[in-house]
Amino acid sequence: MDVTWSDEDIAFRDEVRAFLDAELTPELRSAGRLRTSVYTDHEASMQWQAVLHRRGWAAPAWPVEHGGCDWTLTQHYIFSRESVLAGAPALSPMGIRMVAHAIVAFGTPEQKAFFLPGILTGDVFFCQGYSEPESGSDLASLSMAAVDDGDDLVCTGSKIWTTHATEANWMFCLVRTSRTGKKQEGITFLLIDMTSPGIEVQPLVMASGEKVQAQVFFDGVRVPKKNVLGSIDDGWTVAKYLLVFERGGGAAAPALQVMVENLAEHAATVTGPSGAPMVDEPAFAAKLADVRARAKVLEILEYRALADMNAGRNAGAISSMLKILSTELSQHITELGVEAAGPRGRVYQPHATKPGGPIEDYTPPADGHVSGADWQAVAPLLYLNDRAGSIYAGSNEIQRNILAKAALGLPQF
């Protein structure tokens, strides 16, 4: 694995920087800098996706023939890091980073022709229908029924914690088409038009006050069988493939490294318990050094995983390890952010941030006053939202069970 920066890589970095400087408006940078969760403001995210698509950079990890970029591992890393450094809004991962890869691998020619171009332009916007009220990390226990009826599957049940369900016009969904055999059998992977009759979306309020997620109810929703991805009753195969991209298919280290450096800069502007800048307080400085070192270790491990994937090797259990390391490191960084924010980090000031969804039942000050700096307003909301990191995409306890079986050969009980 060679990750040395060549002259071509340095030239590519300069090209990316020039592009970001030219295309990122102050409003877009603000949406990236003041985000309160892994999801940036939806409108800003879609605006930025349109800019990237015009340049051909909206989905760099896709195969070139479908609109991806013929970049080296180092160039992928450079693009990710420079985007975060510049404050670019993050794109919603459901389409570009997740289901698109499954469509490329398992889709029919007709499915690829319809969905992939639409995902790139944003005309097709996906949400994910996996978790149910009684099925979370134990995803194979899902029960939402899809009954065979001629050319259709008739879906009845509900999905929960569905991010961007109110904005999405399509959902990729796991449904139960058979109840015989093992629980992993009889699951089908469906692409569902969210405008279909019988679908009801009820937004959920997050701990930060935002409405980013929802519970989605299905009452006799008819889905054409042509929208099955893969084969009926074999959706678990598709889901396992997709989970590699959800849990560790992208690089998290660049964003976390930028978070650490931003934290250090912020901590230098506030006073610690001894009267010195917080960044110089021995206890805080030790914690900062720890997260900085962990971010570097994560970067190296992600390079190894990406090299394996580029060589055609399935990342497998490595994706579980990366999911654990990245989400727990992110949580630790946000904890330090609240610590650095001090008393002003305990004030609820969403008007000073760019949340990922609408916030109701909150009236901002008439004069727009913010107590402290904007990063101190962001810190508590980012902390609250980041608690979900060790739960979504399969809880970290489940990931440790996967590692115990796949990497250590331990039995499951």
C-alpha positions as CSV (number, residue, x, y, z in Angstrom):
1,M,0.0,0.0,0.0
2,D,1.7,3.2,-1.2
3,V,0.1,6.4,0.1
4,T,3.1,8.7,-0.6
5,W,2.0,12.0,-2.1
6,S,3.4,12.3,-5.6
7,D,3.7,15.5,-7.6
8,E,0.5,14.5,-9.3
9,D,-1.2,14.2,-6.0
10,I,0.0,17.6,-4.9
11,A,-1.3,19.1,-8.2
12,F,-4.6,17.3,-7.6
13,R,-4.8,18.8,-4.1
14,D,-4.2,22.3,-5.5
15,E,-6.9,21.6,-8.1
16,V,-9.4,20.6,-5.4
17,R,-8.6,23.6,-3.3
18,A,-9.1,26.0,-6.3
19,F,-12.4,24.3,-7.0
20,L,-13.6,24.6,-3.4
21,D,-12.5,28.3,-3.2
22,A,-14.4,29.1,-6.3
23,E,-17.6,27.2,-5.7
24,L,-18.2,27.2,-1.9
25,T,-20.3,30.2,-1.1
26,P,-20.3,31.7,2.4
27,E,-23.8,30.2,2.9
28,L,-22.6,26.7,2.0
29,R,-19.5,27.0,4.2
30,S,-21.7,28.1,7.1
31,A,-23.9,25.0,6.6
32,G,-20.9,22.7,6.8
33,R,-19.2,24.6,9.7
34,L,-22.3,24.9,11.9
35,R,-23.8,21.5,11.3
36,T,-25.3,19.9,14.5
37,S,-25.1,16.2,13.4
38,V,-23.7,14.0,10.6
39,Y,-26.5,15.5,8.4
40,T,-26.1,19.0,7.2
41,D,-28.9,21.3,6.2
42,H,-30.8,19.5,3.5
43,E,-31.2,22.4,1.1
44,A,-27.5,23.3,1.4
45,S,-26.5,19.6,0.9
46,M,-28.5,19.4,-2.3
47,Q,-27.1,22.7,-3.6
48,W,-23.6,21.4,-3.1
49,Q,-24.4,18.1,-4.7
50,A,-25.5,19.9,-7.8
51,V,-22.2,21.8,-7.9
52,L,-20.2,18.6,-7.5
53,H,-22.3,16.8,-10.2
54,R,-21.6,19.6,-12.7
55,R,-17.9,19.0,-12.0
56,G,-18.3,15.2,-12.1
57,W,-17.3,14.8,-8.5
58,A,-20.6,14.0,-6.8
59,A,-19.9,10.2,-6.5
60,P,-16.1,9.7,-6.8
61,A,-16.2,6.2,-5.3
62,W,-18.6,4.9,-8.0
63,P,-17.4,2.9,-11.0
64,V,-16.2,5.3,-13.7
65,E,-18.7,4.0,-16.2
66,H,-21.5,5.1,-13.9
67,G,-20.2,8.5,-13.1
68,G,-17.4,7.9,-10.6
69,C,-13.8,9.2,-10.7
70,D,-10.7,7.3,-11.7
71,W,-8.8,8.5,-8.6
72,T,-6.1,6.9,-6.5
73,L,-6.6,6.1,-2.8
74,T,-4.5,9.2,-2.0
75,Q,-6.7,11.4,-4.2
76,H,-9.9,10.1,-2.6
77,Y,-8.3,11.0,0.8
78,I,-7.2,14.4,-0.4
79,F,-10.6,15.3,-1.7
80,S,-12.3,14.2,1.5
81,R,-9.9,16.1,3.7
82,E,-9.9,19.3,1.6
83,S,-13.7,19.3,1.5
84,V,-13.9,19.1,5.3
85,L,-11.2,21.7,5.7
86,A,-13.1,24.1,3.4
87,G,-16.4,23.6,5.3
88,A,-18.2,21.9,2.5
89,P,-21.7,20.5,3.4
90,A,-21.8,16.7,3.6
91,L,-24.0,14.9,1.1
92,S,-26.7,12.6,2.3
93,P,-25.2,9.1,2.2
94,M,-28.3,7.1,1.6
95,G,-28.2,7.3,-2.2
96,I,-24.6,8.1,-3.3
97,R,-22.7,6.2,-0.6
98,M,-25.0,3.4,0.1
99,V,-27.8,2.0,-2.1
100,A,-26.1,3.1,-5.3
101,H,-23.4,0.5,-4.7
102,A,-26.0,-2.2,-4.2
103,I,-27.7,-1.1,-7.4
104,V,-24.4,-1.3,-9.3
105,A,-23.8,-4.8,-7.9
106,F,-27.3,-6.4,-8.0
107,G,-29.5,-4.1,-10.1
108,T,-31.0,-5.0,-13.5
109,P,-29.9,-2.9,-16.5
110,E,-33.3,-1.0,-16.2
111,Q,-32.7,-0.3,-12.5
112,K,-29.2,1.0,-13.1
113,A,-30.4,3.2,-16.0
114,F,-33.2,4.8,-14.0
115,F,-31.8,5.1,-10.5
116,L,-28.1,5.9,-10.9
117,P,-28.4,9.0,-13.0
118,G,-31.2,10.3,-10.8
119,I,-29.2,9.7,-7.6
120,L,-26.4,11.8,-9.1
121,T,-28.6,14.7,-10.0
122,G,-30.6,14.5,-6.8
123,D,-33.8,13.9,-8.6
124,V,-33.9,10.5,-6.9
125,F,-33.4,11.0,-3.2
126,F,-33.4,7.9,-1.0
127,C,-34.1,7.2,2.6
128,Q,-33.4,3.9,4.3
129,G,-36.1,1.5,5.6
130,Y,-34.3,-1.0,7.9
131,S,-35.1,-0.6,11.6
132,E,-38.5,-1.3,13.0
133,P,-40.0,-0.7,16.4
134,E,-39.1,-4.3,17.4
135,S,-36.0,-4.8,15.1
136,G,-33.0,-2.6,15.5
137,S,-29.5,-4.0,15.6
138,D,-31.0,-7.5,15.3
139,L,-32.1,-6.5,11.9
140,A,-32.8,-10.0,10.7
141,S,-35.8,-10.2,13.1
142,L,-37.7,-7.6,11.0
143,S,-41.3,-8.3,10.4
144,M,-42.7,-5.8,7.9
145,A,-44.7,-8.0,5.6
146,A,-44.6,-8.0,1.8
147,V,-47.3,-10.4,0.4
148,D,-47.0,-11.7,-3.1
149,D,-50.0,-10.5,-5.3
150,G,-49.4,-11.0,-9.0
151,D,-46.9,-8.5,-10.3
152,D,-46.7,-6.7,-7.0
153,L,-45.6,-7.1,-3.4
154,V,-48.1,-5.7,-0.9
155,C,-46.3,-4.1,2.0
156,T,-47.8,-3.6,5.5
157,G,-45.9,-2.6,8.7
158,S,-43.6,0.3,9.7
159,K,-40.0,1.5,9.7
160,I,-38.5,3.8,12.3
161,W,-35.5,6.1,12.7
162,T,-35.8,6.8,8.9
163,T,-33.6,9.7,8.2
164,H,-34.9,12.3,5.6
165,A,-38.1,10.4,5.1
166,T,-39.9,13.7,4.7
167,E,-37.6,14.7,1.9
168,A,-37.1,11.4,0.2
169,N,-39.0,10.3,-2.9
170,W,-37.6,6.7,-2.7
171,M,-36.8,4.3,0.1
172,F,-34.6,1.2,0.0
173,C,-36.3,-1.2,2.3
174,L,-36.0,-4.7,3.8
175,V,-39.3,-6.6,4.0
176,R,-40.4,-10.1,5.1
177,T,-41.6,-12.2,2.1
178,S,-41.3,-15.6,3.9
179,R,-41.3,-16.8,7.5
180,T,-39.8,-20.3,6.9
181,G,-36.2,-21.2,7.6
182,K,-33.7,-19.0,9.4
183,K,-34.6,-15.4,10.1
184,Q,-32.1,-14.2,7.6
185,E,-34.0,-16.1,4.9
186,G,-37.2,-14.8,3.5
187,I,-36.1,-11.1,3.5
188,T,-36.4,-9.1,0.3
189,F,-34.7,-5.8,-0.7
190,L,-37.2,-3.4,-2.2
191,L,-37.0,0.0,-3.8
192,I,-40.2,1.8,-2.8
193,D,-41.7,4.9,-4.4
194,M,-42.5,7.2,-1.4
195,T,-45.4,8.7,-3.2
196,S,-47.2,5.3,-3.3
197,P,-50.7,5.3,-1.8
198,G,-50.8,3.9,1.8
199,I,-47.5,5.5,3.0
200,E,-47.7,7.8,6.0
201,V,-44.6,9.7,7.4
202,Q,-44.6,10.9,11.1
203,P,-41.5,13.0,12.0
204,L,-39.6,12.2,15.2
205,V,-38.0,14.9,17.4
206,M,-34.3,14.2,18.2
207,A,-32.6,15.1,21.5
208,S,-31.4,18.3,19.9
209,G,-34.9,19.3,19.0
210,E,-34.4,18.7,15.2
211,K,-36.8,16.7,13.0
212,V,-34.4,14.7,10.8
213,Q,-35.8,11.2,11.4
214,A,-39.3,9.7,11.2
215,Q,-41.4,6.6,11.6
216,V,-42.9,5.5,8.3
217,F,-46.2,3.5,8.1
218,F,-47.2,1.2,5.3
219,D,-50.8,0.2,4.9
220,G,-51.2,-2.2,1.9
221,V,-48.6,-0.4,-0.2
222,R,-48.3,-2.0,-3.6
223,V,-44.7,-2.2,-4.9
224,P,-44.0,-3.7,-8.4
225,K,-41.8,-6.8,-8.3
226,K,-39.5,-5.0,-10.9
227,N,-38.4,-2.9,-7.9
228,V,-36.9,-5.9,-6.1
229,L,-33.1,-5.5,-5.9
230,G,-31.5,-9.0,-6.3
231,S,-33.9,-11.9,-5.8
232,I,-37.1,-12.3,-3.7
233,D,-36.2,-13.9,-0.4
234,D,-32.5,-13.2,-0.9
235,G,-32.4,-9.6,0.3
236,W,-30.1,-10.4,3.2
237,T,-27.3,-10.9,0.7
238,V,-27.9,-7.4,-0.7
239,A,-28.2,-5.9,2.7
240,K,-24.9,-7.5,3.9
241,Y,-23.1,-6.1,0.9
242,L,-24.5,-2.6,1.4
243,L,-23.7,-2.6,5.1
244,V,-20.0,-2.7,4.3
245,F,-20.4,0.8,2.7
246,E,-22.7,2.0,5.6
247,R,-20.3,0.9,8.3
248,G,-16.9,1.5,6.7
249,G,-17.0,2.1,3.0
250,G,-15.9,5.7,3.3
251,A,-13.1,7.6,5.1
252,A,-14.1,9.0,8.4
253,A,-10.6,10.0,9.5
254,P,-10.3,13.2,7.5
255,A,-13.4,14.7,9.1
256,L,-12.4,13.6,12.6
257,Q,-8.9,15.0,12.2
258,V,-10.4,18.4,11.2
259,M,-12.7,18.2,14.2
260,V,-9.7,17.7,16.5
261,E,-7.8,20.6,15.0
262,N,-10.9,22.8,15.2
263,L,-11.3,21.8,18.8
264,A,-7.7,22.8,19.6
265,E,-8.3,26.2,18.0
266,H,-11.5,26.7,19.9
267,A,-9.9,25.6,23.2
268,A,-7.2,28.2,22.7
269,T,-9.8,31.0,22.8
270,V,-11.3,30.2,26.2
271,T,-9.9,30.2,29.7
272,G,-9.4,27.0,31.7
273,P,-9.7,26.3,35.4
274,S,-6.2,27.6,36.2
275,G,-6.7,30.8,34.2
276,A,-4.6,29.6,31.3
277,P,-6.1,28.9,27.9
278,M,-8.0,25.6,28.0
279,V,-5.8,24.1,25.3
280,D,-2.8,24.4,27.7
281,E,-4.5,22.9,30.7
282,P,-2.6,19.6,31.4
283,A,-5.7,17.4,31.7
284,F,-7.4,18.8,28.6
285,A,-4.2,18.8,26.6
286,A,-3.7,15.1,27.4
287,K,-7.2,14.3,26.2
288,L,-6.6,16.3,23.1
289,A,-3.4,14.4,22.4
290,D,-5.2,11.2,22.8
291,V,-7.9,11.9,20.2
292,R,-5.4,13.3,17.8
293,A,-3.4,10.0,18.0
294,R,-6.5,7.9,17.7
295,A,-7.6,9.9,14.6
296,K,-4.2,9.2,13.0
297,V,-4.5,5.4,13.8
298,L,-7.9,5.4,12.2
299,E,-6.6,7.1,9.1
300,I,-4.0,4.3,8.7
301,L,-6.6,1.6,9.2
302,E,-9.0,3.2,6.7
303,Y,-6.2,3.3,4.1
304,R,-5.7,-0.5,4.6
305,A,-9.4,-1.1,4.2
306,L,-9.7,1.0,1.1
307,A,-6.7,-0.7,-0.4
308,D,-8.3,-4.1,0.1
309,M,-11.6,-2.9,-1.5
310,N,-9.7,-1.4,-4.5
311,A,-8.0,-4.8,-4.9
312,G,-11.4,-6.5,-5.0
313,R,-11.2,-7.9,-1.5
314,N,-14.3,-7.5,0.7
315,A,-13.6,-5.4,3.7
316,G,-15.7,-7.8,5.8
317,A,-15.2,-7.5,9.5
318,I,-12.8,-4.6,9.1
319,S,-15.8,-2.4,8.4
320,S,-17.1,-3.3,11.8
321,M,-13.9,-2.3,13.5
322,L,-13.8,1.0,11.6
323,K,-17.4,1.7,12.6
324,I,-16.6,1.2,16.3
325,L,-13.4,3.2,16.2
326,S,-14.8,6.1,14.2
327,T,-18.1,6.6,16.1
328,E,-16.6,6.3,19.5
329,L,-13.8,8.7,18.6
330,S,-16.3,11.2,17.3
331,Q,-18.3,10.9,20.5
332,H,-15.2,11.5,22.5
333,I,-14.3,14.6,20.4
334,T,-17.8,16.0,20.9
335,E,-17.5,15.5,24.7
336,L,-14.3,17.5,24.7
337,G,-16.1,20.1,22.6
338,V,-18.7,20.5,25.4
339,E,-16.0,20.7,28.0
340,A,-14.2,23.4,26.0
341,A,-17.4,25.3,25.5
342,G,-17.8,25.7,29.3
343,P,-21.0,27.3,30.7
344,R,-22.0,28.7,27.4
345,G,-22.1,25.2,26.0
346,R,-25.1,24.5,28.3
347,V,-27.3,27.1,26.6
348,Y,-29.8,26.0,24.0
349,Q,-29.2,28.2,21.0
350,P,-30.1,26.4,17.8
351,H,-30.7,29.7,16.0
352,A,-26.9,30.1,16.0
353,T,-26.5,26.7,14.2
354,K,-27.4,25.0,10.9
355,P,-29.4,22.0,12.0
356,G,-30.1,19.0,9.7
357,G,-33.8,19.4,10.1
358,P,-36.5,21.9,11.3
359,I,-36.7,22.8,14.9
360,E,-40.2,23.6,16.2
361,D,-41.4,25.0,19.6
362,Y,-38.4,27.3,19.8
363,T,-38.4,31.1,19.6
364,P,-35.0,32.7,19.0
365,P,-34.2,36.0,20.6
366,A,-35.6,38.9,18.7
367,D,-32.2,40.5,18.3
368,G,-30.5,37.1,17.4
369,H,-28.2,37.3,20.4
370,V,-25.8,34.4,20.9
371,S,-24.2,33.8,24.2
372,G,-20.5,33.1,23.4
373,A,-19.1,32.0,20.0
374,D,-21.1,30.1,17.4
375,W,-19.0,26.9,18.0
376,Q,-20.1,27.0,21.7
377,A,-23.8,27.0,20.5
378,V,-23.0,24.0,18.2
379,A,-21.1,22.0,20.8
380,P,-24.1,20.7,22.9
381,L,-26.3,19.9,19.9
382,L,-23.5,18.0,18.2
383,Y,-22.8,16.2,21.4
384,L,-26.5,15.1,21.8
385,N,-26.8,14.0,18.2
386,D,-23.6,12.1,18.2
387,R,-24.8,9.8,20.9
388,A,-26.6,7.9,18.1
389,G,-23.3,7.1,16.4
390,S,-22.7,4.0,18.4
391,I,-26.2,2.8,17.7
392,Y,-27.0,3.4,14.0
393,A,-25.7,1.1,11.2
394,G,-25.7,-1.7,13.8
395,S,-24.9,-0.9,17.4
396,N,-21.3,-1.2,18.4
397,E,-22.1,-4.1,20.6
398,I,-23.3,-6.0,17.5
399,Q,-20.1,-4.9,15.7
400,R,-18.0,-6.4,18.5
401,N,-20.0,-9.6,18.3
402,I,-19.2,-9.7,14.5
403,L,-15.5,-9.2,15.2
404,A,-15.5,-11.8,17.9
405,K,-16.8,-14.4,15.5
406,A,-15.1,-13.3,12.3
407,A,-11.7,-12.2,13.6
408,L,-11.3,-14.2,16.8
409,G,-13.3,-17.3,15.9
410,L,-15.3,-17.2,19.1
411,P,-18.7,-19.0,19.3
412,Q,-21.9,-17.1,19.4
413,F,-24.4,-17.7,22.2
